[in-house]
């Protein structure tokens, strides 16, 4: 392993910010509080996640400072889930969704005591937006806060079962909770739309009067106190309305919403969702990197029988290489795509243009879907060892099941984004797409592969726009969209893949060491060819690839794997992970000895073993 090349890869993977943004968070996870604990009930595991969250909070700057530096927030999203997926969930809800909303919309002197309470983590802050009957259509939610001018309070109420707040952390009554609750503000007989309110939920011994909660069914791995919460005419002081620049009370005590329509104010109130999508993606790619790291370290040790040999590491098999090196290429691609989205977000803190919104939404959907596949592949390639929670990968699979739904269900999010892209219409001066000429092109030529992906994206976009604009059939808008939706979804996904490959190519060109440049120059076409192969028929039918090239794809992928193998250890070393941090037995230098220590097999801890099959 080349330490100079490793440092170069770390620089590229962490966008040159590892030392200042990531290192101390990573080191916090070495604390013994994060050591594995087996045999816990789901409630005990949930309580442990709260304890671990407090340890992270105590070891870092205050949340209000982290919110001022998005790079720190993204780093905080990336690491804790590697050792406890529930701790990640608690931290991100508190820091980004809830406290971020309070800081962004409640920066007023009369709220300082409550802001400080959350900043000190004296209380955790659940975020209560989704309702049992209103998921992707949260703007239509039914929880209401009716203003009572005589008492200068809001009366918070849940009118029916569909309006119950769903999934937020309200189950543990012995944990102090001060929630951000999204509710429909009604004053002077008018419905002003959905606004955030700060609402005390529990004082550490019991729920507050009028607040009711019931636990959700258990989730695999994550023992958090997700609940269904409802309010029975709870009095909330007027000051607890987090109106920000979305309105306020005049000198006569009358509520005045800001200019613009309810939807505009609602989107402003939900402003933490956008950085939340980058946080979700950060956790996903972190888990993907850890899974590949564990699986490849295990594959280098796990011995198998082979013709003429009985001690061949399983990574020597091309089938194993293709699975894990493809996963490795996806991890690099999604990390680099995410870095690009983060940079664009940080560069536009005041106003988020439509194209950036599209980039972040596509990045969230693509990265969480891709890492779901990566983790499933790594789990399977680790055989029976991949099933054990001790080896982490199975737990990461549970994490990703939540992430594909968090901050916007992927299918809905991508469909909404695709619809917006289609509605934009062609850019001024946009030229029709032309297919690249495949004659004589090397299948490892990323410029050619990029041109092919760009052509597919543009053709899908053209087809989607034509479908929506087709006036030869009498259709409602919904019928037209239904006829177009799957093409639109595919287009949006290909846009993400094309952008990721552009970032990948740029990173390879920006590598400062020959080994890093060479390794990335092999990994990038592996990622691209994997994408081409899944739609090979489309490319063949349109003359983007020749029949011979399509037939050569499997051999080209195998050839790339053979060339990548000598670089695999260096490529994963750039992740800055370690067996000590992950505590996964199969990632240890001697996985058999580590596994025996964990299980207590064959005598006392520390017994010497020889790695074998």
N, C-alpha and C positions, 0 to 999 in steps of 0.2 A: 504494500500500500504506500502510495506516494503522499506524504503529508502536505507538500506544497500544492499538489493537485486537489487534495481534500479541502484545503483552505479556500482554494479558488471556487470549488463547487459550493461550499458553504456560503461564500460571498454572493454567488448567483442565486442560490435557493432562498436566502434570507434577505435579498436585495441590499446587501451591504450593511444590514442593521442587526446582526446577531448579537454582537457585544453589548450594544446600548439598549436594545429592545427585548431580547429573548433570554440572554444568558442567566440572569438572576432568577427569572421565573422557572427556567429549567432546573436550576440548582435547588430551588425551594422544594422540588418534588423528591429530593433525596431524603427529606425529613422522615424519621421513622413513622410518623403518623400516616404516611402513605404506604407503609408496608402492607402486603396483602393480609386480609383477615377472612378466613373461611368459616363456614358454619353460621354466618349471621342470618337472622331473619331479615325480611325485606325492610321492616321498620328500623331495625338496628343498622342496616346498611344506609338507610336514609339519614338517620341521625348522625352517622359517621361522616356523611357528605357535608352536613352542616358544620361539623367540627373541623373538617379539612378546609372548608371554605374560609373559616375564621383564621386558620393558620396562614393561608395564602394572603388574606387581607392584612394580617399583622406583619407579614414579611415584605410588603410592598408599600409604595406611596399611596396616599389616600385615593379613593375612587374619583374624587373631583379632579385630581391631578391627572389620573389615567385618562379620563374623558377628554382632557385638553390635548392629549397626544394620541391620535387614532392608532399609530403604530404600536403603542403599548397595549391598547385595547385589543387589537388584533392578535398580538403575541399572547396576551392572557387567554384568549380564546383557543389558542393553538396547543397549549401544553397540558393543562390539568386533565383533560379527557384521556391522556395516555396512561394515567394511573388510576383514574376514577371518573367514569363518564358522568356520574351524577354531580360531582363537584363542578365540572364544566357547566352543566345546565344551571345550577344555582348561581354561579358567578356571573354568567352572561345575562340571566334574567335580571339580577340585581344591578350589575354595573351598567349594562347597556340599555336594556329596555326600560326598566323602572327608574333607576337613578338618573339615567341619561335624559328621560322625559322630565323628571323633576328639575334638573339643572337647566334644561333648555327652555322650559315653559313656566318654571316657578321660581326664578331668580328674583325674589322680592324680600325685603327685610322681615316682613311679618311671618315668613316661612323658614327663617334661619334655624330655629330650633329643630324643625322636622328634617331639614336638609342635613344638619349636623348629625342628627340621630341616624340617618341612613349612611352618611359618610363614615361614621365611626363603626358601622355595622352593629349598632345596638339593636336594631331591628332589621330583619330581612324584608325585602320588598317584592312580593309577587306582582306579576303584571297580568291584569284581568281584562282582556279584550274579547277573545273568542267566547261565543255563547253556544250552548248545546244545539241550538237550531240555526246558528249563524256562524259559518266558518270563513269561507272566502268572501262572503258578503257582509263583512263586519260593519260597513257603513250603515247597514239596515238593522243593527242590533237594537234590542228592546229595553235593556236596563235603563231606567230613567232617574234623573236627578232634578226634582222640581223645586224651584226656588221659593222659599217662604220669606217674604220681605219683612214681616213682623219680627221674626227671630233672627234674621240674617243667616239662615242656614239653608242647606239643600236637604231635601228628603229623598234619600237613595232607596229605590225600591225595585224589586224583581217582579214584573207583572204576571209571569207564567213560567211554566217549566222550560219552554224553549229559550227563555232569556237567562237561564242560569249560566253563570260563568263556568267555563269548562277547562280543565287541565291545569289551572294555576295552582300554586303551592299553598294550600290552605288546610291540609290535613293534620299537621302537628300543632296542637293547640299550645304546647309548652315551649314553642319557639316564637319570640315576639315578631309580629308581622305588621308592616305598614305598607299597604298595597297601593299601586296605581290602578285605578278602576276607570275604564272607558264607559261613559254613560251618556245618555241623551239629555242634554241640558234644556229644561223647559222653564221659561220665566215669562210672566205677564201674559200667560195664555198662548205663548208662541214656542214652537219647537225650533231651537237654534242648531240642532245637529249634535254630533258626538264630540265630547270633550273629555280630557283626563282629570281625575280627581284623586287626591291623596286620602286614603280611607284606612283608619286603624282597624285591623282584623283581629289580632289577638295580643294579649299583654304578657304572654309567657306562662300563663296559668290556664286561661280559658279564652274562648271567643268573646268579642265584645257583644253587647246587647243588640239584638236585631240581625247579627251576622250568623249565618248558618252554613255548615259545610258537611259534605259526605265524601268519603274517599272514593276515588276511581278504582276500578279493578287493577290488580297488580300488573306491572309491566316486567318483562324479562330483564334481568340485570339491574335496572334502575329502580332502586327502592325509595324513590322520592314520594313526597306526600301530595301527589296530584289529587285534586278534588273537584267536586262540583260545589259551587258557592252561590248562595243567594242572599238577598238583603230584604229585610222586612221593615220598611220605613225607618231606616237608619239616618239619624241627624248628622250632617257633615257641615262643619263651619264654612262660611263663605270663603274664607282665606284659602281653603284647601282646593279650590278650583285652580287648576294649572292652565290658565288661559293664555299666558305668554302674549304674543302679538296677535292672538286670534279674537281679541275682544276684551271686555272688562266692564266694571261698574262705573257709571258716571256719578256726579256729586249728589244726584237725587236717589241713588241706590238702584237705578235701572240698568239692567244688563244690556250692553251694546256690543253685538258681534262685529268683528272687523269686516271690511268690505270684501266682496267676493261671495261665491256661493258656498253652500254647506260642504260640498265635496272638496273644494279647495282647502277649507279650514280643517276638514277631517284628515286630509293627506298631510297637512302641516302638523296636526296633533300626533300622527303616527310616524313622525320623522325618524325615529330610531330604528324603524324596520330596515331601512337601507343599509346603515352600518351593521345592523344585525345580520343581514345576509352575508356580508363579508366575514363576520365572526363565525357564522355557521360554516361557511366554506373553509375558513382557517382550521376549525376543528376537524372537518372532514379530511382535508389533505394531510393534516398532522397524523390522524389515525391511519390514513393510507400509507404514509411513509413508514410509520412504525410497523405496520403489517408486513410490508415488503422487507424491511430490515430484519424482522424476526424470521420470516419465511426463508430468506436467502441465507442467513447465518445457519439456520437449521439444515437447509439443503446441502450446505458445504460439509456438514458432519454426518448426516444420516446415510449410513452405508447400506448398499443393496447388492444383490447378486446380479451378475452379468455374464454373458458368454466368456468363459475362460477366466473369470474373476469372481470373487465373492466379497469384495470390499470396495465397491465403486460408489463414491458419493452420488446421491441421486441427482445432483445438479449437473452431472455429466451427461444426462440424457437430454436429447434435444427437445423432447416433449415437455420436460420440466422447465427447461430454459425458456421455451416459447411462452409458457404460461406466466412465469415469474418475471422475465425480462419485459414482456408486454405490460405487465402490471407496473413494473419499474418505470417504463416509458410514460405511462399514463400519470403516474405520480409526479414525475418531472413536468409533464405538460400542464397538469392542473395547478401545480405550485407556481409555475411561471405565468400562467394566465391570471391566477389570483393576484400575484404581485403587480401585474399590469393594472388590474381593476382597482387595487388599493391605491396605487400611485395616482390614478386618474381621480379617485374620490378625494384624496387628501389635497389634490391640486385645485379642487372646486368645492370648498367648504360652504360657501354661501348660497350658491344656486346650483342645483343638479340638472344639467341639460338632459334632454330625452335620450340622446345616444349613450350617455353614461348610465342612466337608469337601465337601459337595455343591456349594456355590458355587465352590470352588476347582477341583474336578474338571470341572464344566461349563464354567467359564471357560477352562480349559486346552484342552479339546476344541473348544469353539466358536471360540476365538480362533485356534487353529492351523489349523483347517479354513477359517475365513473368510479368513485371511491367505494361505493357499494359493491360494484363488480370486482374491484381490486381486492377488497377484503374477503369476499366470498371465494375468490380464486386462491388467495393465500391460505385461507382456512382449509380448503380442500387439499391443497398441495402439501400441507403439513400432516395430513392423515389424521389418525386418532388424536395426536397431540394438539391439533388445532381446535379440538372440541372443548378442551379444558379452559375455564376462565383464567387459570393461573398463567396461561400462555397468551392472554390478552386478546387475540384476534377475534374470538367468538364474541367477546364483550364489545369490541369495536363494531361488529356487525349489528348489534342491538343499537348502538349509538347512531349508526347511519340510518337505521329505520326511522329514528326520530328526526334526524336532520333533513331528510328528503321532504318532510312535512313542515318543519319549523320555518318561520318567517316567510311563509307562502308555499303551499303545496306545489311541488315541482311542476306537475302537469298543468295546473291552473296558472301558475306563474309564467311558465313558458308560453302557454297559449295566449295569455294577456299581452305578453311582450311581442310575440309574433304578430298579433292583431294590430298592435301599435306601429310596428315596422311597416306592415303592409299599407296601413292607412296613411303613412307619411307620403307615399307616392315616390316616384323616381326623383333622385337629386338632380338639380339643374346641371345640364351638360353630361348627364350619365350616359355612357355609351352601352350599346347592347353587348351582352356577354359573348365572347368567342372562345370556342374550345381550343386548348393548347394542342399543338401537333405532336402526337406521341412518337413519330418516326425517329428511331435511333436514340430515344431518351433512356437514360439510366434510371432504373427503378429506385435508386437511392438518391436521386437528384431532388433535394427538397424544393428547389425553385419550381420544378415541373409538378411536384406533388401539391404545392401550394396553389399553382395555377389551376390544377384539376379541381381542388376543393373549392376554390373561388368560383369557378365556372358552375359547379353543382349548386352552390349557394345562390348564385344569381339566377340560374335557371329555375330553381324552386321558387324563388321570390317572384319572378316573372309569371310563373304558372299560378301562384297563389293570387297575385293581383288580378290576373286575367279571369280567374274563377270568380272572385268577388265582384268583378265588374261585368260579368256575363249577363246581358239583358235579353238573351234569346229565350230564357225560361222565366216563367212567373214564379218568383220565390220571395219569401220574406227575408229580412236581413239574417235572421237566425238560420233559416234553411241554407242561405248562401254561405254562412260561416261554417255550418256543419259540413257542407260539401268541400270546404277549403281547409278545415282545421288540421287534418293530419299532414297535409303538404306543408302547412305553415309551421307546425311543430318540428317537422324534419328540417325545414329551412333554418329555423332558429338554432337548432342543435348544430347543424353544419357550420353556421356562423361562429359558434363557440369553438368548434374544432379548428376551423381555419385560423381564428385569432390565436388560439393556443399554439398552433404550429408556427405562426409568425413570431410569437414570443420565444418559442423553443429555438428557432433558427437564429434569432437575435442573440440569445444567450450563448449558443455555440460559437457565434462569431465574436462575442465579447469575452470568451474565456481567455485567460492570460497564460495558461500553461498548456503545453502540447497535449499532455494526457487528457486533461479536461476537455480540450477542444475536440480531440479525437473521439473520446467517449460520447460526448453530446452529439457529435456529428454522426454517430452510429445510432444512437437512441432516438433521435428526432425522426429519421426515416422509418424506423420500426413503428413508432407511433402513427405516422402518416399512412404507411402501408396497411396497418391494421384497420384503419378507418376506410381506406379504399377497398379493402377486401370485403368488408361488410356490405358494400353497395357495388360490387364489381359488375353486376349485370347492367346497372344504370350506365356506368362509365363505358362499358363495352358497346352498348346499344347506341351511344351517342358519339362513338369514335374517339373518346378521350383516351382510351387504352386500346391497344390491339388485342386480338385473341391470344397471340403468343405471350404478351405481357401479362394478361390475366392468368394464363396457365402457369406462368413463372412465379406468380405471387407467393405460393407456399415455399418454393425453394429460396426465393429472395429473403423471406422472413427467417428461415432456418440459417441461411448464410450470415445474416446480421447477428443472430443469436450467438453463433460461433465466434464472431469478432468481438461481441460485447463481453463475453464471459471473462476474459482477463481483466476487464475494467470493473466488474460487478462490485468487488469489495470496496474499491475507491468510490464508486458512485453512491453506495449506501453510507459510506463514511462521511460524506458531505452533509448528511442529515443531522449530525451532532447528537446522535442517540448513543446509548450505552446499555449494556446488560444491567448495570447497577441502577440505572434510572427505571428501566422498564420492568425489571424483576421477573422477567419471563424465563422460566427454566430453559426452554429450547433456544433462547437467544444467547445463552451463556457460552463461554469458551469451551466448556465440557458439559454438554447438555445432559448427559446421563448422570453425571455427578450432581448437577444442579437439580435434576428431577428427583433423584434419590434423597437429597437433602430436604426437598419440599415434602416428599411423601413419607420420609422416615424409613424407607426400605433398606434392607441389607445393612442393618447395624447403625451406629451413631453417625451424626452429621460429619461430613468431611472424609468419609470413606473413599479411598482411591478406586477409580474405575477406569476402564478402557472403553472409549466410545465405540459402539458397534451396532450391528443391526438387531 
